[in-house]
Structure formats: C-alpha cells, structure tokens
Amino acid sequence: MLIELKNENEIVKRCQAGDIDAYQQIYVRYSPMLLQTALRLLGNQPDAEDAVQTAFLKLYRYIHKFQFSSKLSTYLYRILLNVGFNDLKKT
C-alpha cells in the first residue's frame, strides 16, 4: 500500500528502517527526473533506464549512510551522475 509522504526526511527515515513502501514513494517521486537526466547524459533510452535502475539499487544499498546534510533529490542526482559517468567510461 503506497502511502503519500510529504516530508522528505520522513521518507528517508522510513527507508532507513526498511520500509519498502517508502522506497516506492521515492521511486515514484524521483524516477522521472532521473530518467530525463540520464537520457541527456547517456543519449539513449535503454542505457538511461539501466542507469536509473542502478542508481536506485545503490540508494537501497547505501540509504543508511544518508546524513541529511543535503536533500534526497541531490543525493540521488549525484548517485545517478556517478553511475552515468562510469557507464560512459566503459564505452
């Protein structure tokens, strides 16, 4: 059941506690922005979708390290850029 969470810090804290619904809320909220950025960076839909998927997997793996010193969107954007730049280096 998807619960609309308005407070970004509340969403992160719930993710850190293992709440899968909170992760879903983050995905719904931020995936369109990340996909557009990845498309501009990588130039094609399949690579962009893979980069977004990888960024969300990294968020899931490392959410416990998020320290609330920036917005979650900034943190996610940085993860995505790192993933994208790594992908560009491989080609």
C-alpha positions as CSV (number, residue, x, y, z in Angstrom):
1,M,0.0,0.0,0.0
2,L,1.5,3.3,-1.2
3,I,1.3,6.0,1.5
4,E,1.8,9.6,0.3
5,L,4.7,11.0,2.4
6,K,5.2,14.7,2.1
7,N,8.2,15.2,4.3
8,E,11.4,14.1,2.6
9,N,13.2,13.4,5.9
10,E,10.3,11.2,7.0
11,I,10.6,9.2,3.8
12,V,14.4,8.7,4.3
13,K,14.0,7.7,7.9
14,R,11.4,5.1,6.9
15,C,13.7,3.8,4.2
16,Q,16.5,3.5,6.7
17,A,14.1,1.5,8.9
18,G,13.4,-0.9,6.0
19,D,10.0,0.4,4.9
20,I,9.6,-0.8,1.2
21,D,6.6,1.5,0.7
22,A,8.8,4.5,1.4
23,Y,11.2,3.3,-1.2
24,Q,8.3,3.0,-3.7
25,Q,7.4,6.6,-2.8
26,I,10.9,7.7,-3.6
27,Y,10.9,5.9,-6.9
28,V,7.5,7.3,-8.0
29,R,8.6,10.8,-7.0
30,Y,12.1,10.9,-8.4
31,S,12.4,8.4,-11.3
32,P,11.0,10.8,-14.0
33,M,13.6,13.5,-13.1
34,L,16.4,10.9,-13.0
35,L,15.4,9.3,-16.3
36,Q,15.4,12.7,-18.1
37,T,18.9,13.4,-16.7
38,A,20.2,10.0,-17.7
39,L,18.8,10.4,-21.2
40,R,20.6,13.7,-21.6
41,L,23.8,12.2,-20.3
42,L,23.8,8.8,-22.0
43,G,21.8,9.6,-25.2
44,N,19.6,6.5,-25.4
45,Q,16.6,5.0,-23.5
46,P,18.0,1.6,-22.6
47,D,21.2,2.9,-21.1
48,A,19.3,5.6,-19.3
49,E,16.8,3.2,-17.8
50,D,19.7,0.9,-16.7
51,A,21.5,3.9,-15.1
52,V,18.3,4.9,-13.2
53,Q,17.8,1.3,-12.0
54,T,21.4,1.1,-10.8
55,A,21.1,4.4,-9.0
56,F,18.0,3.2,-7.1
57,L,19.8,-0.1,-6.2
58,K,22.7,2.0,-4.9
59,L,20.3,4.1,-2.9
60,Y,18.7,1.0,-1.4
61,R,22.1,-0.4,-0.5
62,Y,23.5,2.8,1.0
63,I,20.5,4.7,2.4
64,H,21.8,4.1,5.9
65,K,24.7,6.4,5.1
66,F,22.5,9.3,4.2
67,Q,23.2,12.0,6.8
68,F,20.5,14.6,5.9
69,S,23.2,17.2,5.1
70,S,21.6,17.6,1.6
71,K,18.2,17.0,0.0
72,L,17.5,13.4,-1.0
73,S,17.0,14.6,-4.6
74,T,20.5,16.0,-4.6
75,Y,21.9,12.7,-3.2
76,L,20.1,10.7,-5.8
77,Y,21.1,13.0,-8.6
78,R,24.8,12.6,-7.5
79,I,24.4,8.8,-7.5
80,L,22.9,8.9,-10.9
81,L,25.7,11.1,-12.3
82,N,28.4,8.8,-10.9
83,V,26.6,5.8,-12.5
84,G,26.3,7.6,-15.8
85,F,29.9,8.8,-15.9
86,N,31.1,5.2,-15.0
87,D,29.0,3.9,-17.9
88,L,30.4,6.5,-20.3
89,K,34.0,5.5,-19.3
90,K,33.2,1.9,-20.2
91,T,32.3,2.8,-23.8
